[in-house]
Amino acid sequence: MSHTQDKSSALLQGIVIFVYLAVLTALEYFIAVTFNGVSILAIVAVVKAALVIYFYMHIYKLNEDGGADEHSYEYKTVTNRLGLWLFLLSDSFVFAGLLVMRFNLLGLTRPNLSQILGLAVTAVLLISSFFMNRAETAMKHGDRKGFVQNIIITLVLGIGFIAGVLGVEWPRAIAEGVVPSLNTYGAAFFMMTGMHALHVLTGVILLLVVLNNARKGLYDNKDYPIEAAAVYWHFVDLVWIFFYPALYLIGKLPG
């Protein structure tokens, strides 16, 4: 599947990628509750990440030529895009370190967490990425109304994800004895979910700024703050693609 240009094809492509991601997420859950194949779960996560990076985050745009004129809009766009990806790459080392910490401390055991709840918050974040992709596609093709509608849905889902993790999962985890001061399970869980939730909150704030500017008519199909906001939002989804199986699916419960 190649990246497309016209609006209808781009929207259809977004739907197809979302279906792939949803099916793979369901497959992860099935594998975890039936035979817990760690290597298969890792492969599925990598495939999901590749789909998000290429089709939602548009990594292929890094190959675009901005031209020789350093004062042109195209040159500045390419340069800013490279800067954003370098920032995300540096930020990814933080999350990679947290993953290393998780497996170093817990090995092939996992915290006593609700797999149903984990699947639910994962679905919410996955759906938010789908609507973020639709919002970006709408603005790219001059549909400001469609952008506003889809970005609002993305914001609601992002806030719902934060509420699900901090307001539902955290109290439940504490009730199950997953507490940082008591065990390594609590330390790993709260550090990983807390850092990720902070990034989701940052994404929510960024989307609110972009939404406010879009409603004022400041953007058109050539303005790329929207692309940057979309790539960042998909990045937090990308991180959760690995955090979800690491916390909820891989390994056996202690004891």
C-alpha positions as CSV (number, residue, x, y, z in Angstrom):
1,M,0.0,0.0,0.0
2,S,1.4,3.4,-1.0
3,H,0.7,6.8,0.5
4,T,-2.0,8.6,-1.5
5,Q,-2.8,12.2,-2.3
6,D,-6.5,12.7,-3.0
7,K,-8.8,13.1,0.0
8,S,-11.0,10.1,-0.5
9,S,-8.1,7.7,-1.0
10,A,-6.3,9.2,2.0
11,L,-9.3,8.8,4.2
12,L,-9.8,5.2,3.0
13,Q,-6.1,4.4,3.7
14,G,-6.5,5.7,7.2
15,I,-9.5,3.4,7.7
16,V,-7.6,0.4,6.4
17,I,-4.6,1.0,8.6
18,F,-6.9,1.4,11.6
19,V,-8.5,-1.9,10.9
20,Y,-5.1,-3.6,10.6
21,L,-4.1,-2.0,14.0
22,A,-7.4,-3.1,15.6
23,V,-7.1,-6.7,14.4
24,L,-3.5,-6.9,15.6
25,T,-4.4,-5.5,19.0
26,A,-7.2,-8.1,19.3
27,L,-4.7,-10.7,18.3
28,E,-2.3,-9.6,21.0
29,Y,-5.0,-9.9,23.6
30,F,-6.0,-13.4,22.3
31,I,-2.3,-14.6,22.4
32,A,-1.9,-13.3,25.9
33,V,-5.0,-15.0,27.4
34,T,-4.5,-18.3,25.6
35,F,-0.8,-19.2,25.5
36,N,1.2,-16.0,26.2
37,G,3.7,-16.2,23.4
38,V,6.2,-13.5,24.2
39,S,8.1,-13.6,20.9
40,I,4.8,-13.4,18.9
41,L,3.6,-10.5,21.0
42,A,6.9,-8.7,20.3
43,I,6.6,-9.3,16.6
44,V,3.0,-8.0,16.6
45,A,4.0,-4.9,18.4
46,V,6.8,-4.2,15.9
47,V,4.4,-4.6,13.0
48,K,1.9,-2.2,14.6
49,A,4.6,0.3,15.2
50,A,5.8,0.1,11.6
51,L,2.2,0.8,10.4
52,V,1.9,3.8,12.6
53,I,5.3,5.2,11.8
54,Y,4.9,4.9,8.0
55,F,1.2,5.6,7.4
56,Y,0.2,7.8,10.3
57,M,3.5,9.6,11.1
58,H,4.5,9.8,7.5
59,I,8.2,9.1,8.0
60,Y,8.6,8.9,4.3
61,K,8.3,12.7,4.2
62,L,11.8,13.0,5.6
63,N,13.0,12.2,2.1
64,E,11.3,15.3,0.6
65,D,13.6,17.9,-0.9
66,G,13.1,21.4,0.4
67,G,15.1,22.9,-2.4
68,A,18.2,25.1,-2.3
69,D,16.5,28.3,-1.1
70,E,16.8,28.3,2.7
71,H,14.2,31.1,2.9
72,S,11.5,29.2,1.1
73,Y,8.5,27.7,2.9
74,E,9.4,24.2,1.6
75,Y,12.9,24.4,2.9
76,K,11.8,25.5,6.3
77,T,9.1,22.8,6.4
78,V,11.6,20.1,5.7
79,T,14.0,21.5,8.3
80,N,11.3,21.8,10.9
81,R,10.2,18.2,10.2
82,L,13.7,16.9,10.7
83,G,13.9,18.8,14.0
84,L,10.7,17.3,15.2
85,W,11.8,13.7,14.4
86,L,15.1,14.3,16.1
87,F,13.3,15.4,19.2
88,L,11.0,12.4,19.1
89,L,14.0,10.1,18.6
90,S,15.7,11.6,21.7
91,D,12.4,11.3,23.7
92,S,12.1,7.6,22.6
93,F,15.3,6.8,24.5
94,V,13.5,7.8,27.7
95,F,10.7,5.3,27.0
96,A,13.2,2.6,25.8
97,G,14.9,3.0,29.2
98,L,11.6,2.5,31.0
99,L,11.1,-0.7,29.0
100,V,14.5,-2.0,29.9
101,M,13.8,-1.1,33.5
102,R,10.5,-3.1,33.3
103,F,12.1,-6.3,32.0
104,N,15.2,-5.9,34.3
105,L,13.1,-5.6,37.4
106,L,10.2,-7.9,36.6
107,G,11.6,-10.4,34.0
108,L,8.7,-12.5,32.6
109,T,6.3,-11.6,35.3
110,R,3.8,-8.7,35.2
111,P,1.8,-6.6,37.6
112,N,-1.6,-7.8,38.7
113,L,-3.6,-5.5,36.4
114,S,-6.9,-5.9,34.6
115,Q,-6.3,-7.1,31.1
116,I,-9.8,-5.9,30.1
117,L,-9.1,-2.4,31.4
118,G,-5.8,-2.4,29.6
119,L,-7.4,-3.4,26.4
120,A,-10.1,-0.7,26.8
121,V,-7.6,2.2,27.3
122,T,-5.5,0.9,24.5
123,A,-8.6,0.9,22.2
124,V,-9.4,4.5,23.2
125,L,-5.9,5.7,22.3
126,L,-5.9,3.7,19.1
127,I,-9.2,5.2,18.0
128,S,-7.9,8.7,18.9
129,S,-5.0,8.2,16.5
130,F,-7.5,7.2,13.8
131,F,-9.4,10.5,14.2
132,M,-6.1,12.5,14.4
133,N,-5.2,11.0,11.0
134,R,-8.7,12.1,9.7
135,A,-8.2,15.6,11.1
136,E,-4.8,16.0,9.4
137,T,-6.2,14.7,6.1
138,A,-9.1,17.0,6.3
139,M,-7.0,20.1,6.8
140,K,-4.5,19.0,4.1
141,H,-7.4,19.0,1.6
142,G,-8.8,22.3,2.8
143,D,-11.6,21.0,4.9
144,R,-11.4,23.1,8.0
145,K,-14.8,22.0,9.4
146,G,-13.8,18.4,9.1
147,F,-10.5,19.1,10.8
148,V,-12.2,20.8,13.8
149,Q,-14.7,18.0,14.2
150,N,-12.1,15.3,14.1
151,I,-9.6,17.1,16.4
152,I,-12.4,17.6,19.0
153,I,-13.1,13.8,19.0
154,T,-9.3,13.2,19.3
155,L,-9.2,15.5,22.3
156,V,-12.1,13.8,24.0
157,L,-10.6,10.4,23.5
158,G,-7.2,11.6,24.7
159,I,-8.7,13.0,27.9
160,G,-10.6,9.8,28.3
161,F,-7.4,7.8,28.1
162,I,-5.8,9.9,30.8
163,A,-8.9,9.5,33.0
164,G,-8.9,5.8,32.4
165,V,-5.3,5.3,33.4
166,L,-5.1,7.9,36.3
167,G,-8.7,7.8,37.5
168,V,-9.5,4.1,37.1
169,E,-6.4,2.0,36.7
170,W,-4.2,3.7,39.3
171,P,-6.7,3.3,42.2
172,R,-7.4,-0.3,41.1
173,A,-3.7,-1.1,40.9
174,I,-3.1,0.3,44.4
175,A,-6.1,-1.8,45.7
176,E,-4.4,-4.9,44.2
177,G,-1.1,-4.1,46.0
178,V,0.7,-2.6,43.0
179,V,2.3,0.2,45.0
180,P,5.7,1.9,44.3
181,S,6.7,1.9,48.0
182,L,5.9,-1.8,48.4
183,N,7.2,-3.6,45.4
184,T,9.0,-3.3,42.0
185,Y,5.7,-4.0,40.2
186,G,4.3,-0.7,41.5
187,A,7.6,1.1,40.7
188,A,7.6,-0.1,37.1
189,F,3.9,0.4,36.5
190,F,3.5,3.9,37.9
191,M,6.8,5.2,36.3
192,M,5.8,3.9,32.9
193,T,2.1,4.9,32.9
194,G,2.9,8.2,34.7
195,M,5.5,9.3,32.1
196,H,3.3,8.2,29.3
197,A,0.2,10.0,30.7
198,L,2.4,13.2,31.0
199,H,3.1,13.0,27.3
200,V,-0.5,12.4,26.4
201,L,-1.4,15.5,28.5
202,T,1.2,17.5,26.6
203,G,-0.4,16.3,23.4
204,V,-3.8,17.4,24.6
205,I,-2.5,20.9,25.3
206,L,-0.8,21.0,21.9
207,L,-4.0,20.0,20.2
208,L,-6.0,22.6,22.1
209,V,-3.6,25.3,20.8
210,V,-3.9,24.0,17.3
211,L,-7.7,23.7,17.5
212,N,-8.0,27.3,18.7
213,N,-5.8,28.6,15.9
214,A,-7.6,26.6,13.3
215,R,-11.0,28.0,14.4
216,K,-9.5,31.5,14.0
217,G,-8.7,30.5,10.4
218,L,-4.9,30.7,10.8
219,Y,-4.1,27.4,9.0
220,D,-4.6,26.2,5.5
221,N,-3.5,23.1,3.6
222,K,0.1,24.3,3.6
223,D,0.5,25.1,7.3
224,Y,2.4,22.4,9.1
225,P,1.9,23.0,12.8
226,I,-0.9,20.5,12.2
227,E,1.4,17.9,10.8
228,A,3.7,18.4,13.8
229,A,0.8,18.0,16.3
230,A,-0.4,14.9,14.5
231,V,3.0,13.3,14.4
232,Y,3.5,13.9,18.1
233,W,0.0,12.5,18.9
234,H,0.8,9.3,16.9
235,F,4.1,9.1,18.8
236,V,2.4,8.7,22.1
237,D,0.2,6.0,20.5
238,L,3.4,4.4,19.2
239,V,4.9,4.3,22.7
240,W,1.8,2.7,24.1
241,I,2.0,0.0,21.4
242,F,5.0,-1.3,23.4
243,F,3.9,-0.3,26.9
244,Y,0.6,-2.1,26.6
245,P,2.0,-5.7,26.1
246,A,4.9,-5.0,28.4
247,L,2.5,-4.1,31.3
248,Y,-0.6,-6.1,30.6
249,L,0.2,-9.1,28.4
250,I,3.7,-10.4,28.7
251,G,4.6,-12.7,31.6
252,K,2.8,-14.4,34.4
253,L,1.3,-12.9,37.5
254,P,3.6,-13.0,40.6
255,G,3.2,-15.9,43.0
